[in-house]
């Protein structure tokens, strides 16, 4: 076997390993955080993927700001917002200081008038929403 062939095979193997490590890391790395939000005694879960929003949500949980979550509503629990039949679209969730009153309410109010919220309001921004817990698994948050 020639030296040139050995070098080509070695480069091919290294390339395959690099690609495999890249894809493995992108599928296993956590992309966001789950937060439990309390709104006047009612709770719901948000999944946050934006780094700045994660930072602000943690600060809110620590009592360092008075912000509240806001995001676009979607049908279904999203795999994390049980027992509700709605969730906030993760890539739209932000922590805000002010918003229009139209999107304010309790989780049960959204649930009871879901078609109105999805069709007309389209977002949810509970002014009294406060982050009370954070985790990597939404199933453990509701037990908090």
Secondary structure, 3 states (H helix, E strand, C coil): CCHHHHHHHHHHHHHHHHHHHHHHHHHHCCCCEEEEEEECCEEEEEEECCHHHHHHHHHHHCCCCCCEEEEEEEECCCCCCCCCCEEECHHHCEEECCCCHHHCCCHHHHHHCHHHHHHHHCEECCCCEEEEEEECCHHHHCCC
